[in-house]
Amino acid sequence: MNEEQKQDKPWYRYPWPWVAIAIPGAAVIMGITTLVLALNNPDPLIVDDETYRELRSDLKAQQSSEASESAPARDDGGH
């Protein structure tokens, strides 16, 4: 092959454009695969609704008792 024939090749006959296209293409395919797997296999619930309500009410009670203990005591002589 002489130099003129080598330069006349179209861009898609060279390997490097395909490598440059393949790397982001593979990332897109793997991202879609990850999304599909995440949507089809959600994380399981650890507690049911009743247990959640009990835990939440216990936390609220604990927070309110801590807030009342940490509030500064006012001693203004009853005025």
Protein Blocks (a to p, Z undefined) as FASTA:
>chain_A
ZZklmmmpcfklpmklmmmmmmmmmmmmmmmmmmmmmmmmccddfbdfklmmmmmmmmmm
mmmmmmmmmpccddehhZZ
